[in-house]
């Protein structure tokens, strides 16, 4: 599964390197989501999901190795929904729905 993720996200690094503007590294990092805010595949940056042990466990379940991907620094500020079209099928609507269901279950605890 880890190979699948790495292969699928390989296109992401090419797409990002081919002209997608990268954030200015001198700009302040976005503020983390409030502790009470529910994590979302639509609006929560990937780095916030990785930084929280509970949401990282959800990511590891569905897309193992995402935080270790060689291009992680390029896509960590994006949401899972934003990465989906560049993931070469690693992420799709069904996978994002399953991830969101697990994130929603965390929010209920």
C-alpha positions in Angstrom: 0.0 0.0 0.0 2.9 2.4 0.8 4.3 1.8 -2.7 0.9 2.6 -4.2 0.8 5.9 -2.3 4.3 6.8 -3.3 3.6 5.9 -6.9 0.3 7.7 -6.9 1.7 10.9 -5.4 4.7 10.9 -7.7 2.7 12.8 -10.2 1.9 15.3 -7.5 5.5 16.3 -7.2 5.8 16.7 -11.0 2.6 18.8 -11.1 3.8 21.0 -8.3 7.2 21.4 -9.8 5.7 22.2 -13.2 4.1 25.5 -12.3 1.8 25.4 -9.3 2.8 28.3 -7.2 4.3 27.4 -3.9 3.7 29.4 -0.7 6.3 31.9 0.3 8.4 30.3 3.0 8.8 33.6 4.7 5.0 34.0 5.1 3.6 33.0 8.5 2.2 29.5 8.7 -1.5 29.2 8.7 -3.0 29.1 12.2 -3.9 25.6 13.3 -7.6 24.7 13.4 -9.2 25.3 16.7 -9.2 22.2 19.0 -13.0 22.0 18.8 -13.2 22.3 15.0 -13.9 19.1 13.2 -11.2 18.0 10.8 -12.3 17.8 7.1 -11.0 16.4 3.9 -12.3 19.6 2.3 -10.8 22.3 4.5 -8.1 21.0 6.9 -4.6 21.2 5.5 -2.8 17.8 5.5 -0.1 19.1 7.9 -2.8 19.7 10.5 -4.1 16.2 10.1 -0.5 14.8 10.4 0.3 17.0 13.5 -2.7 15.6 15.5 -2.1 12.0 16.6 -5.7 11.1 16.3 -6.2 12.4 12.8 -2.8 11.1 11.8 -4.0 7.6 12.7 -6.9 8.1 10.3 -4.5 9.1 7.5 -2.2 6.2 8.3 -5.2 3.8 8.0 -6.3 5.1 4.6 -3.1 6.5 3.0 -0.1 5.1 4.9 3.1 6.9 4.5 1.7 10.2 3.4 3.8 12.2 5.9 6.9 10.4 4.7 6.3 11.1 1.1 9.3 12.8 -0.6 7.0 15.6 -1.8 5.2 16.1 1.5 6.6 19.6 2.0 5.0 20.6 -1.4 1.5 19.3 -0.6 1.2 19.5 3.2 -0.6 22.9 3.0 -3.2 21.5 0.7 -6.3 19.6 1.7 -6.9 16.0 0.8 -9.6 17.1 -1.7 -7.1 19.4 -3.4 -4.5 16.6 -3.7 -7.1 14.1 -5.0 -6.8 15.1 -8.7 -3.0 14.8 -8.6 -2.9 11.5 -6.7 -3.3 9.3 -9.7 -6.1 7.4 -8.1 -4.6 7.0 -4.6 -7.3 9.4 -3.4 -10.8 9.2 -4.9 -14.3 10.1 -3.7 -14.8 6.8 -2.0 -11.5 7.0 -0.1 -12.2 10.7 0.9 -15.7 9.7 2.1 -14.2 6.9 4.2 -11.6 9.3 5.6 -14.2 11.9 6.4 -16.4 9.3 8.2 -13.4 8.4 10.4 -12.7 12.0 11.1 -16.3 12.7 11.9 -16.2 9.7 14.4 -13.3 11.3 16.1 -15.1 14.6 16.5 -17.9 12.8 18.4 -15.6 11.7 21.1 
